[in-house]
Amino acid sequence: MVRRPMGNHHVRPDTLLVTSETTKQTVPVAEETESHRKTTEAGDARESGTLAELIAGARHVLFDFDGPICRLFAGRPASGIARRQVEWLDAQGLGDVLTDEERDDVDPHAALRRLGGARPDSDLVQEMESRLTEQELRAVASAWPTQHADPLIRTWTAVGVRLAITTNNSAEAARRYIAGRGLSDCFEPHIYGRTSDLARLKPDPYCLNRAMSAMGAAPGTTLMIGDAVTDLVAAREAGVAFLGYARHARTESVLREAGARQVTGSLEPIIDILRDRG
């Protein structure tokens, strides 16, 4: 049986394996694998040219939220929120589901992701997710805009490119932030965030596929901008080109080591490219 959360949209059809016959079972898998390989290679090939060529080929752009658009936890450090997530999990007597690395991870999603994997049907998963959403909503008030993000978003919209947000954060947090910046018209209704099914967090391409399906976007004309390896992997799985955003040299190194071909430390060059094209 194929489990599918409500509201899921797929760019590619599911492959259902309902027979034990070897020939019927393996042929659809082979076709899907070949299709996926070709789509992934096409996205990767688009990154091998110049930044200007990558931007010129984008008709739809998927933004990660925390990083390329803003620093969500600028006023409420993510490390502190991550620590409180671990402490809460310890208080529930479930701290042993975490590895030592996960206990020290500064990403607030680390403990939540592990609990979701270990106890997917537990009410505690929903409670922990709600606690994180509450922290993200509080963080919106002190979030700091990424330099050049607002003018880039407006410029891209002005030249007719359609935009979406595809994030592991709460969709409501992203929605409140862009509303406060006067950017709602650039994205709405295409804001896709964390769902109750934590298996759908990036690097799973679920939110990217939802965005493309809703916008009628083809992978070959879609670009993902993200600042994490999970964004890169999700883009590869969805078959879309990837542009890494790295404020720090360490982030750039991590992205490039993971296979990112195009990484920028500033969004300003993209604005220049769009203005020159116009």
C-alpha positions as CSV (number, residue, x, y, z in Angstrom):
1,M,0.0,0.0,0.0
2,V,1.2,3.5,-0.8
3,R,0.9,5.9,2.1
4,R,0.2,9.5,0.9
5,P,-0.5,12.4,3.1
6,M,-3.5,14.5,2.3
7,G,-2.8,17.3,-0.1
8,N,0.2,15.6,-1.7
9,H,0.8,16.4,-5.4
10,H,3.2,14.5,-7.5
11,V,5.1,15.7,-10.5
12,R,5.7,12.2,-11.6
13,P,3.2,9.3,-11.3
14,D,3.6,6.8,-8.5
15,T,4.9,3.4,-9.4
16,L,2.7,0.8,-7.8
17,L,4.1,-2.7,-7.3
18,V,1.1,-5.0,-6.5
19,T,2.3,-8.2,-8.1
20,S,4.9,-10.7,-7.1
21,E,5.7,-11.6,-10.7
22,T,9.3,-10.7,-11.3
23,T,8.9,-9.2,-14.8
24,K,5.9,-7.0,-13.8
25,Q,7.6,-5.9,-10.7
26,T,10.9,-4.9,-12.1
27,V,10.0,-3.2,-15.3
28,P,8.1,-0.2,-13.8
29,V,10.9,0.3,-11.3
30,A,13.5,0.3,-14.0
31,E,11.5,2.8,-16.0
32,E,11.0,5.1,-13.0
33,T,14.7,4.9,-12.1
34,E,15.8,5.8,-15.7
35,S,13.3,8.6,-15.8
36,H,14.5,9.9,-12.5
37,R,18.1,9.6,-13.6
38,K,17.5,11.6,-16.7
39,T,15.6,14.3,-14.9
40,T,18.3,14.6,-12.2
41,E,21.1,14.8,-14.9
42,A,19.2,17.5,-16.7
43,G,19.0,19.6,-13.6
44,D,22.7,19.0,-12.9
45,A,23.6,19.9,-16.4
46,R,21.9,23.3,-16.1
47,E,24.2,24.2,-13.3
48,S,27.3,23.5,-15.3
49,G,27.1,26.8,-17.2
50,T,27.4,30.4,-15.9
51,L,25.2,31.9,-13.2
52,A,23.6,34.1,-15.9
53,E,22.7,31.1,-17.9
54,L,21.2,29.4,-14.8
55,I,19.1,32.4,-14.0
56,A,18.0,32.9,-17.6
57,G,16.6,29.4,-17.7
58,A,14.4,29.8,-14.6
59,R,10.7,30.4,-15.1
60,H,9.8,29.2,-11.6
61,V,12.0,29.7,-8.5
62,L,11.6,27.8,-5.3
63,F,13.1,29.6,-2.3
64,D,14.1,28.0,1.0
65,F,12.9,30.3,3.7
66,D,15.4,30.5,6.6
67,G,18.6,31.5,4.9
68,P,17.9,32.8,1.4
69,I,15.0,35.0,2.4
70,C,15.7,35.8,6.0
71,R,17.6,34.8,9.2
72,L,14.5,33.6,11.0
73,F,16.4,33.1,14.3
74,A,18.4,36.2,14.3
75,G,16.8,37.4,17.5
76,R,16.1,34.0,19.0
77,P,19.1,31.8,18.4
78,A,18.3,28.4,16.8
79,S,20.8,26.7,19.1
80,G,18.8,27.7,22.2
81,I,15.6,26.4,20.6
82,A,17.3,23.2,19.6
83,R,18.6,22.7,23.2
84,R,15.1,23.2,24.6
85,Q,13.7,20.6,22.2
86,V,16.2,18.1,23.5
87,E,15.5,19.0,27.1
88,W,11.7,18.6,26.5
89,L,12.4,15.2,24.9
90,D,14.4,14.2,27.9
91,A,11.6,15.2,30.2
92,Q,9.3,12.9,28.3
93,G,11.6,10.0,28.9
94,L,12.5,9.7,25.2
95,G,15.9,11.3,25.2
96,D,17.5,8.0,24.3
97,V,16.1,8.1,20.8
98,L,18.7,10.8,20.0
99,T,22.3,10.1,19.0
100,D,25.1,12.2,20.7
101,E,25.4,14.2,17.5
102,E,21.7,14.9,17.4
103,R,21.7,16.1,21.0
104,D,24.4,18.6,20.1
105,D,22.9,19.7,16.8
106,V,22.0,23.4,16.6
107,D,19.3,22.7,14.1
108,P,15.9,22.8,15.9
109,H,14.6,20.2,13.4
110,A,17.2,17.5,14.4
111,A,15.4,16.2,17.5
112,L,12.0,16.6,15.9
113,R,13.1,14.6,12.8
114,R,14.5,11.8,15.0
115,L,11.4,11.5,17.1
116,G,9.2,11.5,14.0
117,G,11.3,8.6,12.6
118,A,11.4,6.7,15.9
119,R,7.8,7.2,17.0
120,P,5.8,8.3,13.9
121,D,2.4,7.6,15.4
122,S,3.1,9.1,18.8
123,D,1.1,12.1,20.0
124,L,4.4,13.5,21.3
125,V,5.5,14.1,17.7
126,Q,2.6,16.4,17.1
127,E,3.2,18.1,20.4
128,M,6.9,18.6,19.7
129,E,6.1,20.0,16.2
130,S,3.6,22.4,17.7
131,R,6.2,23.6,20.2
132,L,8.7,24.3,17.4
133,T,6.0,26.1,15.3
134,E,5.3,28.3,18.3
135,Q,9.0,29.2,18.6
136,E,9.2,29.9,14.9
137,L,6.2,32.2,15.0
138,R,7.7,34.1,17.9
139,A,11.0,34.4,16.0
140,V,9.3,36.2,13.0
141,A,9.1,39.4,15.0
142,S,12.9,39.6,15.3
143,A,13.8,37.9,12.0
144,W,16.4,39.7,9.9
145,P,16.0,40.0,6.1
146,T,18.8,38.5,4.0
147,Q,20.7,41.2,2.3
148,H,19.2,41.9,-1.2
149,A,16.5,39.3,-0.8
150,D,13.6,41.7,-0.9
151,P,14.6,43.5,-4.1
152,L,15.5,40.2,-5.7
153,I,12.1,38.8,-5.0
154,R,10.4,41.9,-6.3
155,T,12.6,42.0,-9.4
156,W,12.0,38.4,-10.3
157,T,8.3,38.9,-9.9
158,A,8.4,42.0,-12.1
159,V,10.0,40.1,-15.0
160,G,7.3,37.4,-14.8
161,V,9.0,34.6,-13.0
162,R,6.7,32.8,-10.5
163,L,8.0,32.2,-7.0
164,A,7.2,29.7,-4.2
165,I,8.6,29.0,-0.7
166,T,9.5,25.4,0.0
167,T,10.7,25.1,3.6
168,N,11.1,22.8,6.6
169,N,9.9,25.6,8.7
170,S,6.2,26.3,9.5
171,A,4.4,27.7,6.5
172,E,2.6,30.1,8.8
173,A,5.9,31.5,10.0
174,A,7.0,32.1,6.4
175,R,3.6,33.6,5.6
176,R,3.7,36.1,8.5
177,Y,7.2,37.1,7.6
178,I,6.6,37.9,4.0
179,A,3.4,39.7,4.8
180,G,5.4,41.9,7.2
181,R,7.8,42.7,4.4
182,G,5.0,43.4,1.9
183,L,6.0,40.4,-0.3
184,S,2.8,38.4,0.0
185,D,1.8,39.1,-3.6
186,C,5.1,37.7,-4.8
187,F,4.5,34.3,-3.3
188,E,0.9,33.6,-2.3
189,P,-0.6,31.1,-2.3
190,H,2.6,29.1,-3.0
191,I,4.1,28.7,0.4
192,Y,4.8,25.1,1.4
193,G,6.1,24.2,4.8
194,R,6.4,21.5,7.4
195,T,3.5,19.1,7.6
196,S,2.6,16.6,10.3
197,D,4.3,13.9,8.3
198,L,7.9,14.5,9.3
199,A,9.1,12.0,6.7
200,R,8.2,14.7,4.2
201,L,10.8,17.1,5.5
202,K,13.6,18.0,3.1
203,P,15.7,16.2,1.8
204,D,12.4,14.5,0.7
205,P,11.3,16.5,-2.3
206,Y,7.6,16.6,-1.2
207,C,7.3,20.3,-0.8
208,L,9.1,21.0,-4.0
209,N,6.9,18.7,-5.9
210,R,3.8,20.2,-4.3
211,A,4.9,23.7,-5.4
212,M,5.7,22.6,-9.0
213,S,2.4,20.8,-9.3
214,A,0.4,23.7,-8.1
215,M,2.2,26.2,-10.3
216,G,2.2,23.9,-13.4
217,A,6.0,24.2,-13.4
218,A,8.3,21.8,-15.3
219,P,11.5,20.6,-13.5
220,G,13.5,21.7,-16.5
221,T,12.5,25.4,-16.0
222,T,12.6,25.4,-12.2
223,L,15.4,26.6,-9.9
224,M,15.7,25.9,-6.2
225,I,17.7,28.4,-4.0
226,G,18.8,26.9,-0.6
227,D,21.5,27.1,1.9
228,A,21.6,23.5,3.2
229,V,22.6,20.1,1.8
230,T,19.0,19.0,2.5
231,D,17.9,21.6,-0.1
232,L,20.4,20.4,-2.6
233,V,19.3,16.7,-2.2
234,A,15.6,17.7,-2.5
235,A,16.4,19.6,-5.6
236,R,18.2,16.7,-7.1
237,E,15.4,14.3,-6.2
238,A,12.8,16.7,-7.8
239,G,15.0,17.1,-10.9
240,V,15.4,20.8,-10.6
241,A,18.5,23.0,-10.8
242,F,20.0,24.2,-7.6
243,L,21.7,27.4,-6.6
244,G,23.4,27.4,-3.2
245,Y,23.3,30.5,-1.0
246,A,26.2,30.7,1.5
247,R,26.8,33.6,3.8
248,H,29.9,31.9,5.2
249,A,32.8,30.1,3.6
250,R,32.0,27.0,5.7
251,T,28.5,26.8,4.3
252,E,29.9,27.1,0.8
253,S,32.4,24.4,1.4
254,V,29.8,22.0,2.8
255,L,27.5,22.7,-0.2
256,R,30.2,22.2,-2.8
257,E,31.5,19.0,-1.1
258,A,27.9,17.7,-1.4
259,G,27.9,18.4,-5.1
260,A,26.6,21.9,-5.6
261,R,28.0,23.4,-8.7
262,Q,26.6,26.9,-8.3
263,V,27.0,28.7,-5.0
264,T,26.8,32.4,-4.3
265,G,27.7,34.4,-1.2
266,S,25.4,37.3,-2.2
267,L,22.0,37.6,-4.0
268,E,23.0,40.9,-5.5
269,P,24.6,39.4,-8.7
270,I,21.3,37.8,-9.5
271,I,19.5,41.2,-9.4
272,D,22.2,42.6,-11.7
273,I,21.6,39.7,-14.2
274,L,17.9,40.2,-14.1
275,R,18.2,44.0,-14.7
276,D,20.7,43.5,-17.5
277,R,18.3,41.0,-19.1
278,G,15.4,43.5,-18.9
